[in-house]
Amino acid sequence: MSAMIHKQRQRKMQPFYWILTFEMITLGMLVGLALAVGPLFLLSRWPSGWMLLTLPAVPAGVWIFYKLFKNLAERIWLNRHLDQYMLYDDRVEFLLWNRETKEAIRGSVPVRDIKEMYYGRHLMLYSYAYREMKMTESAPMAELLPVLHLIYNEGLKDRLLAIPFIDIMEANRWLEVLAPRGIPLWLSSLLIHDPQDESAPAMLREDMNRVPAEFDGNIEREFRPYMERKIQEQEEREPTPEELEEEIRQREYIENERKRKAAFPNIGPFAWLTFLLQYGLGWWIFDKAASGDIETAGPIYPMSLMLVTSVIFFVLVKRMRWLQMLIFQGISFATLFILDLQLGSWNENDPLYDTGGSLLGSVFLYTAFIWIPYLILKFLRRRRDADDRPSGKGGGEKTEQGESVVADQSRLPM
């Protein structure tokens, strides 16, 4: 039985980033637990109408705790179940983990069945968390790192095995063993997103930018000039009228998407009028409190004011964005604060003193469950907001599994 020559294993997250990630998720879980348990504890100690209004925070806390706990469990599983590739003298063995089914895929590829090899790049997100870096080194969110694609025969079909690397020397060590076997070696500018797809081998073979290569001990001596030529060709090539039109369409789409996702521009003039209504209703509450017609020491009138105006606000905004919840509360506080300065009292025995305090306090308390009317109205408005979405993303047609990496090379580190 042949001995193992090289072993390529998916890396674990670096200890510093793993501890930092664990601490941040744990902190978020504690916040969720506090939201879930806190209102019940406060209500048991100080039962009142105001404390009852904190109960909507309980489901929010449970949801936050559940989501973060599930995310942490997923990260722990991923950090323990790593893909592995073993190179022997006569075969390549692999162990791959399916993230959805949590099942392992084991296989072995005889070297004699490998028809072609393609050296290129794969996209790795958050790569800085998986490799050693200096404190002063920049940490890009995504990097294009080496990958070796092996096209091999399995029965009557061709399959693709992608072996990703973080270090260039790791790829060179594998090629030192495989290149002398007479297997054709190519350089490719494609990103293959799903190597398990049956069409992946055909996409590499049909790549118009692929070129043959000869391994001389360092594959990057050929690959880097190859990518520089492709980038230069891309920059020097005159765009066709169709490409210019597509670029204009794409820019318009990006601009429309930017405007559609912005919080302030999507409020609209009618929604801003809600705060005039809020000011008027607040004035009415002060007037009725001064005449003794209503009791404002309780939460009914202040919370009803916040609930009614928030529903009207979210109905009238052009498109709903989560930042609008913060905007609504911030402007509501400013509106009621100005009203309190105008009509309120500094005398603690004056009913207007309690009125101003109740109205301002309701703004902060409403933070616990403003998400309830927001999510309900977002669900009811989903079709209307979808109709406002710009049609056509532009950017040209792309294959589902692979795309050229030439344009990406100018933005991402190699």
Salt bridges, closest charged atoms under 4 A:
GLU74 OE1 - LYS102 NZ 3.43
ASP89 OD1 - ARG181 NH2 2.97
ASP90 OD1 - ARG91 NH1 3.08
GLU93 OE2 - ARG91 NE 2.74
GLU116 OE1 - ARG205 NE 2.54
GLU116 OE2 - ARG210 NH1 3.58
GLU137 OE2 - ARG131 NH1 3.81
GLU143 OE1 - ARG131 NH2 2.85
GLU154 OE1 - ARG159 NE 3.16
ASP158 OD1 - LYS115 NZ 2.93
ASP158 OD2 - ARG205 NH1 2.74
GLU170 OE2 - ARG11 NH2 2.95
GLU198 OE2 - LYS157 NZ 3.43
GLU198 OE2 - ARG159 NH1 3.79
ASP216 OD2 - ARG221 NE 3.38
GLU220 OE2 - ARG121 NH1 3.07
GLU220 OE1 - ARG224 NE 3.26
GLU233 OE1 - LYS230 NZ 3.93
GLU243 OE2 - ARG237 NH2 3.14
GLU245 OE2 - ARG249 NH1 3.39
GLU246 OE1 - ARG249 NH2 2.32
GLU247 OE2 - ARG251 NH2 2.66
GLU255 OE2 - ARG258 NH2 2.58
GLU257 OE2 - ARG260 NE 2.84
GLU257 OE1 - LYS261 NZ 3.91
GLU257 OE1 - ARG389 NH2 3.74
ASP293 OD2 - LYS288 NZ 3.74
ASP385 OD1 - ARG381 NH2 2.94
GLU403 OE2 - HIS193 NE2 3.92
GLU403 OE1 - LYS398 NZ 3.61
ASP408 OD1 - ARG411 NH2 2.73
